[in-house]
Amino acid sequence: MSFTIRLLIWLKGKFVGNDSLGNRYYEEKPKSVYDGRQQRRWVIYKSKHDVGKIPPEWHAWLHYRADKPLNGQVFDLNQSNLSEAYKPIPIDENNKIVKLNTKMKRSYQPWIPNE
């Protein structure tokens, strides 16, 4: 971690917690927030910067979907209760994306010019 990041954390950051991967989460100290602005939140990654390595409960906290980290709680991905709102990408046991059948029967005849 660079000197600048350490200085930022020391001056403005407040440690909130860490996850099972070793990432550390911070938010701005209340006294450094002004004009009704939200507290900034950030993560210091344990290893290489990879946003895919943030658990859903911490992702919700980082993006202001939750006021406190949802440690161990289930986060409802479909908060709108619509059937088409969110569908995770199907992945098999080898971590490869399962291709869905995209061929659909057409219920119309396409227009062909000059017939």
Helices and strands as residue ranges (DSSP letters): H 3-12, E 13-18, E 24-28, G 30-32, E 41-44, G 51-53, H 56-62
